């Protein structure tokens, strides 16, 4: 996921034998606060620990953040990924840690992929069964071709993908810096409507594309987005070759918490984040304030947890959802500039809802004697359920059905309903598509559901820029470069996938965590090896374009 805004090769940085950097020996053991034990916070804490610093992790809920997994209460068996569940192989920084931790993966059963086996696309009450795209009516091929054509006609799609494959950073920057001012104020829907490819076709082609999309499913819940958001996904194949984590995505933060690196500065062999914390993170944060030194100069940053304990740190990394810095945590306003506060407040978050049920076995693989097809398939529909995914865990083993995965307005339709009512309505919708299949007879245990916008620790699933938001995202992303900041604005670093250019993707959580690590290291007098420059060292060469 070599992002065009800041195409720094994080995978090469991570895998270089010289390491990410070091701090002076007199700084060893220095405590650095990390707010949030999601993936970004734990990556940052893990790398700070390797440098000989002492990360102090605060968490208001449980380890994992939006890599949360769940099971029916009191049951073993399949794990439902309530947050991140599809991880593109192009996310090499994410897989750097997944591979280090011995994580097993398998292809995610996205529509029309071999892992899905079969797919049903149902629009306007008419269902189409397909095992490959060739099985679909010509109409769908025409919609798919129009999408390919409209990407090429104005977005340099083939040229950008070639530059990314070749790691031609200069070409990536040249192409992208031309597109940003052109499309910052253009919505996804607006781009489609004004493309030669789609404007030459009846509206129903755009409508069908919005309902089912191509790759991972529907796109119309993203139609209000800035078109730049969509390009960031498709350029780097984030919507292709996606994998699931065997045992649930929460394994990654849990194992990172327990993992003892093979190479450590200062700390004894066998040290892990868990051992530094006595097994548990500190409680959630309620206040972040700037202290003053004698004479009134800005000093350390004091962090107060929910039980009133206060500790002061020379540096703080905040990986929590950025709205929490104004909505739930009492943050000293002087820590950020007014322009940065505006960017934090203007962040836009997508709503998202998922509902899973555990079933006794992967019954959908049964063959209908009349049709010779599987009795049920990965399903995309214009009904309330939108996307239904079938997650196999082996023959005759309990399995999972994600009855519905929805975003934005579609997710809000489920918000007032409890889990049982959600399942009842979802089964009713699916019954219209599969009238002979009794899904309910296979369900075991209680349903598992989430509406991320209803969680006070998140208030949304992930950030998603609207038209005109580029300037805000650029401020958030580049916050780790603090040499030009006033002294009172230094020492607190933002990280997390909502700070990245690719909100909702785990790779962005990893890379912004690494940016914050570079910022802390630099503040404490450290540096990267000459042969392995970090994101801050190459910032001037690769920095995002700044709009006037």
C-alpha positions as CSV (number, residue, x, y, z in Angstrom):
1,X,0.0,0.0,0.0
2,X,2.6,2.5,-1.2
3,X,0.3,5.5,-0.6
4,X,0.6,8.3,-3.3
5,X,0.3,11.1,-0.7
6,X,3.4,10.1,1.1
7,X,5.0,7.1,-0.8
8,X,7.5,6.2,1.8
9,X,8.4,2.5,1.6
10,X,7.6,1.4,5.2
11,X,8.1,-2.3,4.4
12,X,11.7,-1.7,3.4
13,X,12.2,0.5,6.5
14,X,10.8,-2.3,8.7
15,X,12.8,-5.1,7.2
16,X,16.2,-3.4,7.1
17,X,18.7,-5.2,9.3
18,X,20.0,-1.8,10.7
19,X,16.7,-1.3,12.5
20,X,14.5,1.7,12.9
21,X,16.7,3.8,15.0
22,X,18.0,4.5,18.5
23,X,18.0,7.0,21.3
24,X,21.0,8.2,23.4
25,X,21.8,5.8,26.3
26,X,20.9,8.4,28.9
27,X,17.3,8.3,27.6
28,X,17.0,4.5,28.1
29,X,14.1,3.7,30.4
30,X,12.4,7.1,29.7
31,X,8.6,6.6,29.9
32,X,6.5,7.6,26.9
33,X,2.7,7.5,27.2
34,X,0.7,5.7,24.5
35,X,-3.0,6.3,24.5
36,X,-4.9,3.4,23.0
37,X,-4.0,-0.3,22.8
38,X,-5.2,-0.8,19.3
39,X,-2.9,-1.9,16.5
40,X,-1.3,1.5,16.0
41,X,-0.7,2.0,19.7
42,X,0.8,-1.4,20.2
43,X,3.0,-1.1,17.1
44,X,4.3,2.2,18.4
45,X,4.8,0.9,22.0
46,X,6.5,-2.2,20.7
47,X,9.0,-0.2,18.6
48,X,9.7,2.3,21.4
49,X,10.4,-0.6,23.7
50,X,12.9,-2.1,21.3
51,X,14.7,1.3,21.4
52,X,15.1,1.0,25.1
53,X,12.3,3.4,26.0
54,X,9.5,2.5,28.4
55,X,6.0,2.8,26.8
56,X,3.1,3.2,29.2
57,X,0.0,2.1,27.4
58,X,-3.4,3.4,28.4
59,X,-6.6,1.6,27.3
60,X,-10.2,2.5,28.1
61,X,-11.7,-0.8,26.9
62,X,-9.7,-3.8,25.9
63,X,-6.6,-4.6,23.8
64,X,-7.3,-4.7,20.1
65,X,-9.1,-1.5,19.2
66,X,-11.0,-2.0,15.9
67,X,-9.5,-5.4,15.5
68,X,-12.0,-6.6,18.0
69,X,-13.3,-10.2,17.8
70,X,-16.2,-11.8,19.5
71,X,-17.9,-15.1,20.3
72,X,-21.3,-15.9,21.8
73,X,-21.1,-15.7,25.5
74,X,-19.6,-18.8,27.1
75,X,-18.9,-20.6,23.8
76,X,-15.8,-21.9,22.1
77,X,-15.7,-22.1,18.3
78,X,-15.5,-19.6,15.5
79,X,-14.5,-16.0,16.2
80,X,-16.4,-13.1,14.5
81,X,-14.3,-10.2,13.4
82,X,-16.4,-7.2,14.4
83,X,-13.9,-4.7,13.0
84,X,-11.2,-5.3,10.5
85,X,-11.7,-8.7,8.8
86,X,-10.2,-8.3,5.3
87,X,-6.5,-7.6,4.9
88,X,-5.0,-7.0,1.4
89,X,-1.7,-8.6,0.8
90,X,-0.5,-5.2,-0.5
91,X,-0.5,-4.1,3.1
92,X,3.1,-5.2,3.6
93,X,3.7,-3.2,6.7
94,X,0.8,-4.9,8.4
95,X,1.9,-8.3,7.3
96,X,5.4,-7.6,8.5
97,X,4.0,-7.9,12.0
98,X,1.5,-10.6,11.2
99,X,4.3,-12.8,9.9
100,X,6.6,-12.0,12.8
101,X,3.8,-13.1,15.2
102,X,3.1,-16.4,13.3
103,X,-0.3,-15.4,12.2
104,X,-2.1,-17.8,9.8
105,X,-4.3,-16.4,7.0
106,X,-6.5,-17.6,4.2
107,X,-8.1,-15.9,1.3
108,X,-11.3,-14.0,2.3
109,X,-14.4,-15.2,0.5
110,X,-15.2,-12.0,-1.3
111,X,-17.7,-12.0,-4.1
112,X,-16.7,-13.7,-7.3
113,X,-13.4,-15.0,-5.8
114,X,-12.3,-18.7,-5.7
115,X,-12.5,-18.5,-1.9
116,X,-16.2,-17.7,-2.1
117,X,-16.9,-20.7,-4.4
118,X,-20.1,-19.1,-5.6
119,X,-21.8,-15.7,-5.5
120,X,-25.4,-14.5,-5.8
121,X,-26.0,-10.9,-6.9
122,X,-29.6,-10.0,-6.3
123,X,-30.9,-6.6,-7.6
124,X,-34.5,-5.5,-8.1
125,X,-35.8,-8.9,-6.9
126,X,-33.8,-10.8,-9.6
127,X,-31.0,-13.1,-8.5
128,X,-27.9,-14.0,-10.6
129,X,-25.8,-17.0,-9.6
130,X,-22.1,-17.0,-10.6
131,X,-18.9,-18.8,-9.8
132,X,-16.9,-16.5,-12.0
133,X,-17.6,-13.1,-13.6
134,X,-18.1,-14.9,-16.9
135,X,-21.3,-16.4,-15.5
136,X,-23.0,-13.0,-15.1
137,X,-25.1,-11.3,-17.7
138,X,-23.4,-8.9,-20.1
139,X,-24.9,-6.0,-18.2
140,X,-22.5,-6.6,-15.3
141,X,-19.5,-6.8,-17.6
142,X,-20.5,-3.5,-19.1
143,X,-20.8,-1.9,-15.7
144,X,-17.4,-3.3,-14.7
145,X,-15.8,-2.1,-18.0
146,X,-17.3,1.4,-17.5
147,X,-15.6,1.5,-14.0
148,X,-12.3,0.5,-15.5
149,X,-12.6,3.1,-18.3
150,X,-13.6,6.0,-16.0
151,X,-10.6,5.3,-13.8
152,X,-8.3,5.4,-16.8
153,X,-9.7,8.5,-18.5
154,X,-8.9,11.1,-15.8
155,X,-7.0,9.3,-13.0
156,X,-3.9,8.0,-14.7
157,X,-4.8,4.6,-13.4
158,X,-2.5,2.3,-15.3
159,X,0.4,4.7,-15.1
160,X,0.0,5.1,-11.3
161,X,-0.2,1.4,-10.7
162,X,2.9,0.8,-12.8
163,X,4.8,3.5,-10.9
164,X,3.7,1.9,-7.6
165,X,4.8,-1.6,-8.7
166,X,8.2,-0.2,-9.8
167,X,8.5,2.0,-6.7
168,X,9.0,5.0,-9.0
169,X,8.5,7.5,-6.2
170,X,9.1,10.6,-8.4
171,X,6.4,9.5,-10.9
172,X,4.0,8.7,-8.1
173,X,4.4,12.2,-6.7
174,X,4.2,13.9,-10.1
175,X,0.9,12.1,-11.0
176,X,-0.7,12.4,-7.6
177,X,0.2,16.1,-7.1
178,X,-1.6,16.9,-10.3
179,X,-4.8,15.0,-9.3
180,X,-5.1,16.3,-5.7
181,X,-6.1,19.9,-6.5
182,X,-8.3,18.7,-9.4
183,X,-10.3,16.2,-7.4
184,X,-10.3,17.4,-3.8
185,X,-13.7,18.9,-4.2
186,X,-15.2,16.2,-6.3
187,X,-17.3,13.4,-4.8
188,X,-17.2,9.8,-5.8
189,X,-20.7,10.1,-7.2
190,X,-19.8,13.3,-9.0
191,X,-16.8,11.7,-10.6
192,X,-18.8,8.8,-12.0
193,X,-21.6,11.0,-13.2
194,X,-19.2,13.3,-15.2
195,X,-17.1,10.5,-16.6
196,X,-17.3,9.7,-20.3
197,X,-17.8,6.0,-19.5
198,X,-20.8,6.3,-17.2
199,X,-22.4,9.5,-18.6
200,X,-22.8,7.6,-21.9
201,X,-24.8,4.9,-20.2
202,X,-28.3,4.9,-18.6
203,X,-28.5,5.7,-14.8
204,X,-29.2,2.0,-14.0
205,X,-25.5,1.2,-14.7
206,X,-24.3,3.6,-12.1
207,X,-27.0,2.4,-9.8
208,X,-25.9,-1.2,-10.2
209,X,-22.3,-0.3,-9.7
210,X,-23.3,1.5,-6.4
211,X,-25.2,-1.6,-5.2
212,X,-22.7,-4.3,-5.9
213,X,-19.4,-2.7,-7.0
214,X,-16.6,-5.0,-8.2
215,X,-14.1,-6.5,-5.8
216,X,-15.4,-6.4,-2.2
217,X,-19.0,-5.3,-2.8
218,X,-21.1,-2.2,-2.9
219,X,-19.7,1.3,-3.3
220,X,-22.7,3.6,-3.0
221,X,-22.4,4.2,0.7
222,X,-19.1,5.8,-0.3
223,X,-20.6,8.0,-3.0
224,X,-20.5,11.1,-0.8
225,X,-16.7,10.6,-0.3
226,X,-14.0,12.6,-1.9
227,X,-13.0,10.8,-5.0
228,X,-9.4,10.9,-3.8
229,X,-10.4,8.4,-1.0
230,X,-11.4,5.9,-3.7
231,X,-8.3,6.3,-5.7
232,X,-6.1,5.7,-2.6
233,X,-7.9,2.3,-2.3
234,X,-7.9,1.1,-5.9
235,X,-4.3,2.3,-6.8
236,X,-2.8,0.0,-4.2
237,X,-5.1,-3.0,-4.7
238,X,-6.5,-2.6,-1.2
239,X,-9.8,-4.0,-2.6
240,X,-8.1,-7.1,-4.0
241,X,-6.4,-10.3,-2.8
242,X,-7.7,-9.9,0.7
243,X,-7.1,-12.4,3.5
244,X,-8.7,-13.3,6.8
245,X,-6.9,-14.1,10.0
246,X,-7.4,-17.6,11.2
247,X,-8.5,-17.4,14.8
248,X,-9.6,-13.8,14.4
249,X,-7.9,-10.5,13.8
250,X,-7.6,-9.7,17.5
251,X,-4.8,-12.3,17.6
252,X,-2.4,-9.7,16.2
253,X,-2.7,-7.0,18.9
254,X,-2.9,-9.8,21.6
255,X,0.3,-11.5,20.4
256,X,2.0,-8.2,19.9
257,X,1.3,-7.3,23.5
258,X,2.9,-10.6,24.6
259,X,5.8,-10.8,22.1
260,X,9.4,-10.5,23.3
261,X,11.5,-9.1,20.5
262,X,14.8,-10.9,19.7
263,X,16.7,-7.6,19.7
264,X,16.3,-5.1,22.5
265,X,18.2,-2.1,23.7
266,X,18.5,-1.7,27.5
267,X,15.8,-4.2,28.5
268,X,16.7,-7.8,29.4
269,X,15.9,-10.6,27.0
270,X,12.3,-11.8,27.3
271,X,10.9,-8.3,27.9
272,X,7.5,-7.7,26.4
273,X,4.9,-5.0,26.6
274,X,2.9,-7.2,28.8
275,X,5.8,-7.7,31.2
276,X,6.5,-4.0,31.4
277,X,2.9,-3.4,32.4
278,X,2.4,-6.3,34.8
279,X,0.1,-8.0,32.3
280,X,-2.4,-5.1,32.0
281,X,-2.5,-1.7,30.3
282,X,-3.1,1.4,32.4
283,X,-6.8,2.5,32.7
284,X,-8.4,4.8,30.1
285,X,-7.3,8.5,30.0
286,X,-9.5,11.3,31.2
287,X,-7.2,14.2,31.0
288,X,-4.1,15.4,29.1
289,X,-2.5,18.6,30.3
290,X,0.7,20.5,29.7
291,X,2.8,21.2,32.8
292,X,5.0,24.3,33.1
293,X,8.7,24.4,34.1
294,X,10.1,27.1,36.4
295,X,9.7,30.4,34.6
296,X,6.5,29.2,32.8
297,X,8.1,27.5,29.9
298,X,6.2,24.5,28.5
299,X,7.2,21.3,30.3
300,X,6.2,17.6,30.3
301,X,2.7,16.4,29.5
302,X,0.6,15.1,32.4
303,X,-1.8,12.2,31.7
304,X,-4.6,11.4,34.2
305,X,-6.3,8.0,34.1
306,X,-9.9,7.2,35.0
307,X,-9.1,6.5,38.6
308,X,-7.2,9.8,39.1
309,X,-3.6,8.6,38.9
310,X,-1.4,11.3,37.2
311,X,1.9,10.7,35.5
312,X,4.1,13.1,33.5
313,X,5.8,12.3,30.2
314,X,8.2,14.1,27.9
315,X,6.2,12.6,25.0
316,X,2.8,11.2,24.4
317,X,1.4,9.3,21.4
318,X,-2.4,9.5,21.0
319,X,-3.8,6.7,18.9
320,X,-7.4,6.9,20.1
321,X,-10.1,7.9,17.7
322,X,-9.4,11.6,17.2
323,X,-12.8,12.9,18.2
324,X,-12.2,11.6,21.7
325,X,-9.6,14.3,22.2
326,X,-12.4,16.8,22.4
327,X,-15.5,14.8,23.1
328,X,-14.4,12.5,26.0
329,X,-10.9,13.4,27.1
330,X,-10.1,16.8,28.7
331,X,-7.2,17.8,26.5
332,X,-5.4,21.1,27.1
333,X,-6.3,23.2,24.1
334,X,-2.8,24.6,23.9
335,X,-1.4,21.2,23.0
336,X,-2.6,21.6,19.4
337,X,-2.8,24.6,17.1
338,X,-6.3,26.0,16.3
339,X,-5.8,24.7,12.7
340,X,-5.1,21.2,14.0
341,X,-8.1,21.3,16.3
342,X,-10.2,22.3,13.3
343,X,-8.9,19.3,11.4
344,X,-9.7,17.0,14.3
345,X,-13.2,18.3,14.6
346,X,-13.8,18.1,10.8
347,X,-12.8,14.4,10.6
348,X,-15.6,12.4,9.1
349,X,-16.3,8.9,10.3
350,X,-18.2,6.2,8.6
351,X,-20.8,4.2,10.4
352,X,-20.6,0.5,10.2
353,X,-22.7,-2.5,11.4
354,X,-22.1,-6.2,11.3
355,X,-24.2,-9.1,12.6
356,X,-22.9,-12.7,12.8
357,X,-24.5,-16.0,13.7
358,X,-22.7,-19.2,14.5
359,X,-24.1,-22.2,12.6
360,X,-23.7,-25.9,13.2
361,X,-21.7,-26.6,10.0
362,X,-21.1,-25.0,6.6
363,X,-24.5,-26.1,5.3
364,X,-24.3,-23.7,2.4
365,X,-22.0,-26.2,0.6
366,X,-24.9,-28.7,0.4
367,X,-25.9,-29.1,-3.3
368,X,-29.5,-28.4,-4.3
369,X,-30.5,-31.6,-6.3
370,X,-32.7,-29.5,-8.6
371,X,-30.1,-26.9,-9.6
372,X,-26.8,-28.7,-8.9
373,X,-25.7,-25.5,-7.2
374,X,-24.7,-24.7,-3.6
375,X,-27.9,-24.0,-1.6
376,X,-26.4,-20.6,-0.5
377,X,-23.6,-18.3,-1.6
378,X,-21.8,-15.1,-0.8
379,X,-24.5,-12.6,-1.4
380,X,-24.7,-9.0,-2.6
381,X,-28.2,-7.5,-2.7
382,X,-30.0,-4.2,-2.6
383,X,-32.0,-5.4,0.4
384,X,-31.2,-4.3,3.9
385,X,-28.6,-7.0,4.4
386,X,-26.4,-5.7,1.5
387,X,-23.4,-8.0,2.0
388,X,-23.6,-11.6,3.4
389,X,-20.4,-13.6,3.9
390,X,-20.0,-17.3,4.6
391,X,-17.0,-18.2,6.7
392,X,-16.0,-21.9,6.7
393,X,-13.9,-23.4,9.5
394,X,-13.6,-26.9,8.1
395,X,-16.0,-29.8,7.2
396,X,-18.7,-30.5,9.9
397,X,-17.2,-27.8,12.1
398,X,-19.3,-24.9,13.5
399,X,-19.0,-22.0,11.0
400,X,-19.9,-18.3,10.8
401,X,-22.3,-16.3,8.7
402,X,-21.9,-12.6,8.5
403,X,-25.6,-12.0,7.8
404,X,-25.1,-8.4,7.1
405,X,-22.2,-6.0,6.7
406,X,-23.3,-2.4,6.1
407,X,-21.9,1.1,6.1
408,X,-23.2,4.7,6.6
409,X,-27.0,5.1,6.0
410,X,-27.5,1.4,5.7
411,X,-25.7,0.8,9.1
412,X,-27.9,3.5,10.7
413,X,-31.0,1.5,9.8
414,X,-29.9,-1.2,12.2
415,X,-28.8,1.1,15.0
416,X,-32.0,1.1,17.1
417,X,-32.5,-2.7,16.9
418,X,-31.2,-5.3,19.4
419,X,-29.3,-8.3,18.2
420,X,-32.3,-10.7,18.0
421,X,-34.4,-8.2,16.0
422,X,-31.6,-7.6,13.6
423,X,-31.3,-11.3,13.0
424,X,-35.0,-11.7,12.5
425,X,-35.1,-9.0,9.8
426,X,-32.0,-10.2,8.1
427,X,-33.3,-13.8,7.9
428,X,-36.5,-12.4,6.4
429,X,-34.6,-10.6,3.7
430,X,-32.4,-13.6,2.9
431,X,-35.5,-15.8,2.7
432,X,-36.6,-13.8,-0.3
433,X,-33.4,-14.8,-2.0
434,X,-33.2,-18.4,-0.7
435,X,-36.8,-19.4,-0.2
436,X,-36.0,-23.1,0.4
437,X,-33.1,-22.6,2.8
438,X,-33.9,-22.6,6.6
439,X,-30.9,-20.7,7.9
440,X,-32.4,-20.4,11.4
441,X,-32.5,-24.2,11.9
442,X,-28.6,-24.2,11.8
443,X,-28.0,-21.3,14.2
444,X,-26.4,-22.2,17.5
445,X,-25.8,-19.7,20.4
446,X,-26.6,-16.0,20.5
447,X,-25.9,-13.6,17.6
448,X,-22.9,-11.3,17.7
449,X,-23.4,-7.7,16.5
450,X,-21.8,-4.3,16.6
451,X,-22.7,-0.8,15.5
452,X,-19.4,1.1,15.8
453,X,-21.1,4.5,15.9
454,X,-22.8,3.5,19.1
455,X,-19.5,2.6,20.9
456,X,-18.4,5.6,23.1
457,X,-14.8,4.7,22.6
458,X,-15.0,5.0,18.8
459,X,-18.2,6.8,17.7
460,X,-17.7,5.4,14.2
461,X,-15.9,2.7,12.3
462,X,-13.2,4.7,10.5
463,X,-12.4,8.0,9.0
464,X,-13.4,8.8,5.4
465,X,-12.7,12.2,3.9
466,X,-15.5,14.1,2.3
467,X,-14.9,16.6,-0.6
468,X,-12.8,19.5,0.6
469,X,-11.2,17.6,3.4
470,X,-7.8,17.1,2.0
471,X,-6.3,20.1,3.9
472,X,-7.5,18.7,7.2
473,X,-6.1,15.2,6.5
474,X,-2.8,16.7,5.4
475,X,-2.5,18.6,8.8
476,X,-3.4,15.4,10.7
477,X,-1.0,13.2,8.8
478,X,2.0,15.5,8.9
479,X,1.6,16.3,12.6
480,X,4.6,14.0,13.5
481,X,6.9,16.5,11.9
482,X,7.1,19.0,14.7
483,X,10.3,21.1,14.1
484,X,8.3,24.1,12.9
485,X,5.7,23.8,15.7
486,X,5.6,26.2,18.6
487,X,7.1,24.7,21.7
488,X,3.7,24.4,23.4
489,X,2.4,22.3,20.5
490,X,5.3,19.7,20.6
491,X,5.6,16.4,22.4
492,X,2.1,14.9,21.6
493,X,1.9,12.9,18.4
494,X,-1.2,11.7,16.6
495,X,-1.4,8.2,15.1
496,X,-4.0,5.6,14.1
497,X,-5.8,4.7,10.9
498,X,-7.9,7.8,11.1
499,X,-4.7,9.9,10.9
500,X,-3.6,8.0,7.9
501,X,-4.6,8.6,4.3
502,X,-6.2,5.2,4.2
503,X,-8.8,5.2,7.0
504,X,-10.2,1.8,7.8
505,X,-7.1,-0.1,6.7
506,X,-4.8,-1.7,9.2
507,X,-1.8,-0.8,7.2
508,X,-2.5,2.9,7.9
509,X,-2.7,2.2,11.6
510,X,0.8,0.6,11.4
511,X,2.5,3.3,9.3
512,X,1.2,6.2,11.3
513,X,2.3,4.4,14.5
514,X,5.8,4.2,12.9
515,X,5.6,8.0,12.1
516,X,4.9,8.7,15.7
517,X,7.8,6.5,16.8
518,X,10.1,8.5,14.5
519,X,8.8,11.7,16.0
520,X,9.4,10.6,19.6
521,X,12.8,9.3,18.8
522,X,13.7,12.5,17.1
523,X,12.4,14.6,20.0
524,X,14.5,12.6,22.5
525,X,17.7,13.1,20.6
526,X,17.7,9.9,18.7
527,X,18.3,9.1,15.0
528,X,17.8,6.5,12.4
529,X,20.8,4.6,10.8
530,X,22.3,6.4,7.8
531,X,21.6,3.4,5.6
532,X,17.9,3.2,6.7
533,X,16.4,6.6,6.8
534,X,12.9,6.9,8.4
535,X,9.8,8.7,7.3
536,X,10.9,12.0,8.9
537,X,14.3,11.8,7.2
538,X,12.7,11.5,3.8
539,X,9.8,13.8,4.5
540,X,10.9,16.8,2.4
541,X,11.4,14.5,-0.6
542,X,8.1,12.7,-0.3
543,X,5.8,15.0,1.7
544,X,2.1,15.4,0.7
545,X,1.3,18.4,-1.5
546,X,0.0,21.3,0.6
547,X,-3.0,23.1,-1.0
548,X,-3.2,26.9,-0.7
